[in-house]
Amino acid sequence: MRAESQVATPASGGTLLHLLQERAARTPQREAATHKRFGKWTHVGWETILGDVRHLSAALVARGIQPGDRVAIFADSSLPWCVADMAICAARAITVPIYASNTPDEVKYVLQHSGSVMLFVDHDRSAGKQPGRFTRARSVLRECPSVRQVVTMEEEGTGTDVSMAKLIADGTALDQKEPRKFEERIGTLRIDDPCCFIYTSGTTGAPKGVMLTHGNLAFEAKALTTLQVLRADDAVMLFLPLAHSFAQDVKAAWVGLGYRMIFAQSTDTLLADIGETSPTILPAVPRIFEKIYNAVVSGGMSKPGVAGKLFRWAMRLFEESVEARLQGRSHDSLSLTLAKKLVFSKVKSTLDQKLGGKMRLFVSGGAPLSRKIAFFFDMLGFEVLEGYGLTETTGGATVNPPGRARIGSVGPPMPGCEVKVASDGEILIRGPNVMKGYFNQPEATREILEPDGWLHSGDIGEIDPAGFVRITDRKKDIIVTAGGKNVAPQNLENSLKTFPLISQAMVHGDKRKYLSVLITVSEETARKLLQDQGTTPPAAYAEVAARPEIVAAVQKVLDTLNAHEPPYNQLKRFHVMDHDFTQESGDLTPTLKVKRKACTQRYQAILDGLYDGEKIAD
């Protein structure tokens, strides 16, 4: 192994519950959270949040929750989610987050595997094509005998269910009767005690329960405080699922730094919520940046008259600058400077207004961000800090520092975390953020975690002389063609998604003579394309995607991409799917990454068809 690493002093001591106590003692009335209740944005102070955590934890203990018990939360990210989570930990139990988008079978798997004894559920409103979460949960509870109690987070309890509001009320009387019990309980917590089991999103197999400790989350809180990526005076918009480690880091930093957290109502209302509340920070997955970029580009390119001509001219100059920067050349022409003044300054102003007018920083994580999209935001004057980590590293392991971000990198290791590159190019990570192990899977734990603490990330990458880490691809995703060429599919997929017509892509070709790709199109863009060509779009997505004009447009996208790739890296054949990849279809994870293994199995016949008959050499 070639050891290239950057190390700082580890963060020490405490748990998020102790940080919460300190925060409430220092600034009891300060606005800690903003969420929408009964149609109105409402602010909540730190003292109120601590009180709810104290009282709910007392009620949980009274209801028989024991140290080490697992308590699941099946809900959208919200303030009550965070209160329930911290109350579970204060009862010395372990939180088991379940993605709000999970299917009944996925919910059953997590409940059974974790042995959860209690389940918090927010509501039963339908989610897209899926029934509500109560309906999904109740459909599997008979097969989950460990679950003794269901807690309703937003509704009145019925039957044997009990509402979270009632538990808090019951716990208020208990806490008043024995006020020292809360401090006694959290005083016995150790930093190496598990505080949550986060189940991996399962892009390539069955989810594993990652055991994260109180020390893991406290480390993330302190490291992010040291780095000053987030500040105490920030207002951070949270829409990410708290069942993902990225959101858990945002939660940890919230308690550690004391900034105001704004809880989005949903992903669908995100843009409207941002406009109404004016956050300063938006942590997001790359898909959000792709959607913003594609909306701006497709809108500008379709403008009539002089405005459209100017935008298309400006985008050609931008494309030239991206090509130069990707090749390591500087590019700062007079024409591009003029385009920035005439066109992109107006784009920035419009976008800034839609984002509430106070956005100072974006943080990108959960998957690689296309460099082209990062360059676009950078050109507009928005700073995007890309970070990197795994569920197994409590989310953040590296992050670009504010003011010194290097596009294409995921930044240097966080203070107290070590990163090095193995002889085969795999990124290895060690530090206080590394998980305790996989729940009830010691063999799987030994496969990824060395006795000396080094965690095998499964990612291929490199570290530059300044200590900035660059990720190439997932080790298990690397395609080796029949000609022996190594191909990183994520790079091609990310490039494809910078074209407004392309929604999702999955590159295929391991042990094949050439590469192929499954494509889903953006329905809105595809319909607009047909209308612009004088064709009335069909009603159904499948019919829109099958139109020869759309297939020809996808071919044009591939031709454009292939022109910049060596022959072995070119996409020779494609298939336009009759549906978009979504979480509901089982094709995407909750962080909007393609489930490569599941899709390969599900669409094997389509993929095989792309290699029938004609043979194309590398």
Stockholm file with secondary structure:
# STOCKHOLM 1.0

chainA/1-618         MRAESQVATPASGGTLLHLLQERAARTPQREAATHKRFGKWTHVGWETILGDVRHLSAALVARGIQPGDRVAIFADSSLPWCVADMAICAARAITVPIYASNTPDEVKYVLQHSGSVMLFVDHDRSAGKQPGRFTRARSVLRECPSVRQVVTMEEEGTGTDVSMAKLIADGTALDQKEPRKFEERIGTLRIDDPCCFIYTSGTTGAPKGVMLTHGNLAFEAKALTTLQVLRADDAVMLFLPLAHSFAQDVKAAWVGLGYRMIFAQSTDTLLADIGETSPTILPAVPRIFEKIYNAVVSGGMSKPGVAGKLFRWAMRLFEESVEARLQGRSHDSLSLTLAKKLVFSKVKSTLDQKLGGKMRLFVSGGAPLSRKIAFFFDMLGFEVLEGYGLTETTGGATVNPPGRARIGSVGPPMPGCEVKVASDGEILIRGPNVMKGYFNQPEATREILEPDGWLHSGDIGEIDPAGFVRITDRKKDIIVTAGGKNVAPQNLENSLKTFPLISQAMVHGDKRKYLSVLITVSEETARKLLQDQGTTPPAAYAEVAARPEIVAAVQKVLDTLNAHEPPYNQLKRFHVMDHDFTQESGDLTPTLKVKRKACTQRYQAILDGLYDGEKIAD
#=GR chainA/1-618 SS CBCCCCCCCCCCSCCHHHHHHHHHHHSTTSEEEEEEETTEEEEEEHHHHHHHHHHHHHHHHHTTCCTTCEEEEESCSCHHHHHHHHHHHHTTCEEEEECTTCCHHHHHHHHHHHTCSEEEECCCCCBTTBCCHHHHHHTTGGGCTTCCEEEESSSCCCTTCEEHHHHHHHHHHHHHHSTTHHHHHHHTCCTTSEEEEEECCCSSSSCCEEEEEHHHHHHHHHHHHHHTSSCTTCEEEECSCTTSHHHHHHHHHHHHHCCEEEECSCSTTHHHHHHHHCCSEEEECHHHHHHHHHHHHHHHHTCCHHHHHHHHHHHHHHHHHHHHHHTTCCCCCHHHHHHIIIIIHHHHHHHHHHTTSCCCEEEECSSCCCHHHHHHHHHHTCCEEEEEEEGGGTEEEEECCTTCCCTTSCCSBCTTCEEEECTTSEEEEESTTSCSEETTCHHHHHHHBCTTSCEEEEEEEEECTTSCEEEEEEGGGCEECTTCCEECHHHHHHHHTTSTTEEEEEEECTTSSSEEEEEEECHHHHHHHHHHTTCCCCSSHHHHHHSHHHHHHHHHHHHHHHTTSCGGGSEEEEEECSSCCCTTTTSBCTTSCBCHHHHHHHTHHHHHHTTSSCCCCC
#=GC SS_cons         CBCCCCCCCCCCSCCHHHHHHHHHHHSTTSEEEEEEETTEEEEEEHHHHHHHHHHHHHHHHHTTCCTTCEEEEESCSCHHHHHHHHHHHHTTCEEEEECTTCCHHHHHHHHHHHTCSEEEECCCCCBTTBCCHHHHHHTTGGGCTTCCEEEESSSCCCTTCEEHHHHHHHHHHHHHHSTTHHHHHHHTCCTTSEEEEEECCCSSSSCCEEEEEHHHHHHHHHHHHHHTSSCTTCEEEECSCTTSHHHHHHHHHHHHHCCEEEECSCSTTHHHHHHHHCCSEEEECHHHHHHHHHHHHHHHHTCCHHHHHHHHHHHHHHHHHHHHHHTTCCCCCHHHHHHIIIIIHHHHHHHHHHTTSCCCEEEECSSCCCHHHHHHHHHHTCCEEEEEEEGGGTEEEEECCTTCCCTTSCCSBCTTCEEEECTTSEEEEESTTSCSEETTCHHHHHHHBCTTSCEEEEEEEEECTTSCEEEEEEGGGCEECTTCCEECHHHHHHHHTTSTTEEEEEEECTTSSSEEEEEEECHHHHHHHHHHTTCCCCSSHHHHHHSHHHHHHHHHHHHHHHTTSCGGGSEEEEEECSSCCCTTTTSBCTTSCBCHHHHHHHTHHHHHHTTSSCCCCC
//
